[in-house]
Amino acid sequence: MPRIGTLFIALCMTLGLSLPAAAERKHSVGEYDIHYIAFNSGFLQPDIAAAAGLVRSKRQGVVNVSVLKAGKPVPALVGGSVKNLLGQERPLAFKQLKEGEDAIYYLAQFPFDSRETLRFTLNVQPIGAEPISFGFNQEVFPDE
């Protein structure tokens, strides 16, 4: 599993450099930094997607969330939802991907039909801390 996490970090960094609209974002509250990114699952290499239990599809996206305290990963309860412009809302089911003590990621997939702007609401509760809720918009594009 360590190889998967390292490759996933490299992928997200590459996506951030090559896709400015999907560049990683950060939400800070108190001593916690929550990093998040949403992107098309078609950008994942097949072996990385399979190892992480993700479906690669031109109409499936991935949300990646990590929670840091003083620059170190901390476990959290992560949930949320995604809503399209028509108001259709779907829950996000996050699963944890852990790479030793170096990284903890929370991954969820979401479907989309066409080029559209989606509204994400994230609910993050670092273990032993108060819940943190915030939202962001992301334009997504089917992988043609």
N, C-alpha and C positions, 0 to 999 in steps of 0.2 A: 504493500500500500504506500510506502514512502515515495516510490517512483511516481505514483499517480498524483500525489499532492504536489510534488515538485513540478511535474509536467503541467498540472492545472494552473499553478502560479505562473509559469512561463506563458501558458496560453492566454491567461487574463492580461498579463503585461503586454503581450503581443497585440491582443485585441485593443487594448487601451491606446497603443501607439498607432495602429492601423485604422481604427474606427473611432474617430473623435466623438461621434454621437453616443457611443457606448462606453466611453472612457469611465474608469472606476471613479466612484464618488465616495464622499465621506460625510457622515453625520456625527457630530461630537456633542456629548452631553456629560457634564461633569468630568470625571476621569476616564470615561469610555469613548472610544472612537469606533464607530460602526462603518465598515467599508462595504460597499455594495456595487454590483454591476449586473446589468441585464443584457443578454445577447442571444443571437440566433444559435440554436444547438448545431446547425449545420457547419459551424466554424470549428467544432471539436473534431479532433482526429478520432477515427473509429475505435482504436484501442483504448484511448482515454475515456471516451464516452461509455464504452462497455464496462470498463473497470470501475467506473463511478456509478454504474447503474442508470445512465441517462440515455434517452432516446434521441438519436440524431434524425432530424427532419427539417425540411425547409419551412415548415409551419409550426415548429416547436421552439420555444425560447427557454432560457435558463436564467435564473436569478441566483447569484452567488453572494452570500453575506458572511462577513467575518467580524468578530468582536474583539477589540484589543483594550487592554488596561495597561498603561505605562509601556506600550509597545509590545506587550506579550498577549498571546491569545488566551481568552477565557471562555469557558463553556456558557451557553445561554439557551434559553427557550426561545425559538424563533418561529413566528407564524406570520400570516398576512393574507392579502388578497390582491387580485388584479382585476381592473375594470376597464372595459372599452368605452368608446365615446357614446355608444347606445345605452350605457348604463348596465350592461350585462356583467355580472361580477362572478368571479370564481375564486375559491380558496386556494392558497398556495400551501402545499404539503412539503415542508422542508425535511431533509435528512442530513445527518451529520457525516462529514468526511474528515477524519482526523489523521494527521501525519505526526506521530510521536507527540512530543511536547512543543514542536515548532509551529504547528498550524492547525487550526480548526476551521472548517468551512461548513456552511449550511447551504444546501442546494435544493432548489425547487424548479420544476418545469411548468410551463404554461403554454397553451395553444393560442394561435392567432391565425386569422384568415387572410389578411392582406396587409399592405402597408398601412399602418395605423399608429396612432399615439395611444398608449396604454397608461393608466393611472395605477401605480402600485402603492399599497399601504403595508408597511412593515411594523410588526410588534415584536420587540426584542427585549428579553429580560435576562440580563446577566445573572448567573446564579448568585443569590444573596443580595441582589440589588433591586431597585425599583424598575418597573417596566418603562420602556422607551418606545414611543410610537411616532412614526413620521411617514411621509409619503413623498413620492417622486413620479414624474412623468418620463416616459421613454418611448421614442418612436422606434418601431420595429419594421423590418422588411423581410418578406419571404426570400429564401435563398433560391434564386432563379436557376 
